[in-house]
Amino acid sequence: MKKSFSFIIIILLFSCKTDNKENSIKNEITLNEKQKKEEDIKFKYVIAESGLNYRKNPNGEIIGKFKYGEKVNIIKHTSIFETIKDENEKKKGEWVGLIWRKDTVYVFDGYLSNEKITQNLNTISSQKNIKVGEMRVYENLPNLKFSKITKNQFDNVQSNQKNILPKIRKNDSFLFIKTKSENLKFKVYKDYKENGSWSGSEYVGYYPKLKFYAIQTNYIADYLGFSELTLIDSISNNKYDIISPGDGAIEQPITSLDKKYLVYNYNDMYEFQGCFIGIIKVDEFNKNNPKKYLTEFKSHTSEDWAVEEIKWKDNNTLFIKTYKEKLINKKKQKIFDYLKTNIEVEN
């Protein structure tokens, strides 16, 4: 009888141990599933069709742009909330921190979605969007070096920028850019009042040797404003978005005399003397490779002066008219200076 009783106790103990083990495994599976769901939630996708600017700080300096549909990883919530108007709707969101190449950058999450983007209905299948002018790329490239020249030297060089504007089709709502294979449509830049404030695109130039159209697109609502300049290759149908280092668009790029380089500048919107100058290399041997056709080459960032005018003296030399603003007799006046740089000189 004692043996039978002992045997029953052993069975019960073994059964309890098995049940505990099974419950532990179930709890572990449930916990893993929960953790997996939490990990999935922090990943989101960019739904801004023109791309989403990322910044050093919330609503701070723009340092790059995420592509439409790109997957991003949220690692920080700032509790800084905004409401902006975007065309026919209001976007509410928070400035959130994302991990990008081991750094933390910030975006407005009103243009992020939990749902994976499978197709951009407004993107033409034959068209590729390429981003050029990443500040992170320029930071790893040589800087331009300057020396002084005289006003007469600068004035004796003819201005290169000729804003050629062949006629395009346009109505009150849209402008149309005809490429070899497509008719691209852009919303006209104007005041849409309660339906989006000032927004839309402007046709600002054409480069006959490169066969590029230049389009400037603006998004301005409340006190948030964004602008970008896009070069459209009318032969390949590719779009090159030149990333601005700030909220405004860059000045229209100027081609070198041999068409191997493009120079552009951006004057700081919030400081009276500060600018960025970027050089993009045009590689004709890689014309069929969009990611290598236009690439960052050299740059310069100044906190001491802004750009009034840039001229190409020859294929490799730039003349630059700069200015500082000073208070003279209680009025702000520009004080000009003149510089040159050879873009091919090794640093």
C-alpha positions, 0 to 999 in steps of 0.5 A: 500500500505504501509503495502504491502511495509513493508511486502516485506521489511521484507521478503527480510530481512529474506531472506538475513539473511537466505542466510548469515546463509547458507553461514556461515555454508557452509564456516564453513564446507569448513574450517573444511574439509580443517583443516581435510585435513591438519591434515591428511597430517601431519600423515605419515607412516614408509616405511622402512621395517627394521624399522626407527630409531628415534633420540634425535636430527637430525642425533643424538643419536638413542634412538629407532625405529618405526616399518614398517607401523607405523603411525607417527605425524610430528610436526616440520620441521628442514630444514635440508636436506639429500640425501642418497643411499639405494640399487638401489635408492637415498633417498632425505629427511628432518630431521623432528620432531615427537611426541612420548610419549609426547617427540619430536624425529627426523627421516629422512623423506625419509622413510615416506609416505602419504599412509597407509601401508597395507602389507609388501611384504617381511615379512613372515606371520608366522614371528614376529618382536620384538624390544628389547633394547629401551633406554626409557625402560632401563631408567626406570629400575635399573642401574648396580652397579660396584666394582673393581677386580684384573687383576688376578681375571679376567684372572682366569675366562674362556671366555664365548663367543664361536662364533659357526657358523653352516654351512648355505646355501650362494651364492654371493648375498644371505645367507639363514637361515633355521628355523623350518617353513621357509627359510629366505633370506638376502642380502649378505653384500658387496660393491654395489658401485653406487647401494648402497655402502656397505650394506647387512647382515652378519651371525655372530653367533648361540646360540645352547641352545636358538636355535638363529641365530645372523645376523648383518645388515648394511646400509652404504651410503655417511656419514650416516651409520646404523647397527643392530643385529637381533636374529632369533628364529629358532623354532618360526621363530620370529626375535628380533632386539636389538636396538643399542644406536648409529649408529653402531651395538651392540657387539654380546650378551653373554648368562649367564651360565644358559641361563637366561640372555644375556649381550651386549655392545656398545662402542661409535663410536665417543668418545674414552671412553664411552659405554653402557651395556645392560642386557636382561632377557630370560624368558623360561616360556614366550617362546610362548609370543614373547613380554615377552620372551626377555625383558630389565632388567638392564643397565649402561651407562658410559662416563668414560670408554669403554668395552674391554671384558665381562665374566660371572663368574657365573649365576649372576656375570659379570666380565668386562675388561674396558679401557681408552685411554691416550696419552703416548709418543705422542701415544694413549695407552689403560689403563685397569681396571677390574670391577664386577657387580652382576645383581641380587643385588637390588639397 
